[in-house]
Amino acid sequence: MAQPLSPSVIAAFAAIVGKDNVFFDEADQLAYQDKFAIDDALHHPAGAVAPTTVEQVQAIVRVASERGLSLWPISRGRIWAMAAPRRYWRVLSSST
């Protein structure tokens, strides 16, 4: 599993998108992992954030940048993004 994020980082994301749009428990990590990774142990996200507006995406990117976190955009079923980076912290999901 990915290294867990601090509660303050998760709270910062929740303040942007709402608590119902942040996913950081173990089940979420498994749900958002790269299913096509060659080595599953190296491709586990810390969780996911599901923005619905451009402004939310901008704010999420700002928070991640300020804290030195990597982002990996994915799209559930729309194939807007593909392979996961080898080490990453969270996922931006367009699943809504």
C-alpha positions as CSV (number, residue, x, y, z in Angstrom):
1,M,0.0,0.0,0.0
2,A,1.0,3.6,-0.4
3,Q,2.3,5.6,2.4
4,P,-0.7,7.3,4.1
5,L,-1.2,11.0,3.9
6,S,-1.5,13.2,7.0
7,P,-5.0,14.0,8.2
8,S,-4.2,17.7,7.4
9,V,-3.6,16.9,3.7
10,I,-6.8,14.9,3.5
11,A,-8.7,17.7,5.2
12,A,-7.3,20.2,2.7
13,F,-8.6,18.1,-0.2
14,A,-12.0,17.6,1.6
15,A,-12.2,21.4,2.0
16,I,-11.9,21.7,-1.7
17,V,-14.2,19.0,-3.0
18,G,-16.3,18.0,0.1
19,K,-15.8,15.0,2.3
20,D,-17.9,12.7,0.1
21,N,-15.4,13.2,-2.8
22,V,-12.2,12.2,-1.1
23,F,-11.3,8.5,-0.9
24,F,-8.3,7.5,1.3
25,D,-9.0,4.3,3.1
26,E,-7.5,0.9,2.3
27,A,-10.4,-0.2,0.1
28,D,-10.1,3.1,-1.9
29,Q,-6.4,2.5,-2.4
30,L,-7.2,-0.9,-3.9
31,A,-10.0,0.4,-6.0
32,Y,-7.8,3.1,-7.6
33,Q,-4.6,1.1,-8.1
34,D,-3.3,0.6,-11.6
35,K,-4.8,-2.7,-12.7
36,F,-2.3,-3.0,-15.6
37,A,0.9,-2.4,-13.6
38,I,3.7,-4.9,-14.1
39,D,4.6,-4.7,-10.4
40,D,1.5,-4.1,-8.3
41,A,3.6,-3.3,-5.2
42,L,5.0,-0.2,-6.9
43,H,1.7,1.2,-8.2
44,H,-0.6,1.9,-5.2
45,P,-2.1,5.3,-4.7
46,A,-2.7,6.8,-1.3
47,G,-6.3,7.5,-2.4
48,A,-8.4,9.6,-4.7
49,V,-9.9,13.0,-5.0
50,A,-12.9,13.6,-7.3
51,P,-13.2,17.2,-8.4
52,T,-16.2,18.4,-10.5
53,T,-15.0,21.8,-11.5
54,V,-11.9,23.4,-13.1
55,E,-11.5,25.5,-10.0
56,Q,-11.4,22.4,-7.8
57,V,-8.8,20.8,-10.0
58,Q,-6.7,24.0,-9.8
59,A,-7.0,24.0,-6.0
60,I,-6.1,20.3,-5.7
61,V,-3.0,20.8,-7.9
62,R,-2.0,23.8,-5.8
63,V,-2.3,21.8,-2.5
64,A,-0.3,18.9,-4.0
65,S,2.4,21.3,-5.3
66,E,2.7,23.0,-1.9
67,R,3.2,19.7,-0.2
68,G,5.4,18.0,-2.9
69,L,2.8,15.4,-3.8
70,S,2.5,13.7,-7.2
71,L,-0.8,13.5,-9.0
72,W,-2.1,10.9,-11.4
73,P,-5.2,11.8,-13.4
74,I,-7.5,8.9,-14.3
75,S,-10.9,8.5,-15.7
76,R,-13.2,5.7,-14.7
77,G,-14.4,4.2,-18.0
78,R,-13.5,7.1,-20.3
79,I,-9.9,6.3,-20.9
80,W,-8.7,9.9,-20.6
81,A,-5.5,8.8,-18.9
82,M,-3.5,5.6,-19.0
83,A,-0.4,4.2,-17.2
84,A,0.3,5.0,-13.6
85,P,3.6,6.5,-12.5
86,R,5.8,4.2,-10.5
87,R,5.4,6.3,-7.3
88,Y,2.5,8.5,-6.7
89,W,0.3,9.8,-3.8
90,R,-3.1,10.2,-5.1
91,V,-5.5,10.1,-8.0
92,L,-7.7,12.8,-9.5
93,S,-10.8,11.0,-10.7
94,S,-13.4,12.1,-13.2
95,S,-15.7,9.3,-12.1
96,T,-18.7,11.6,-11.5
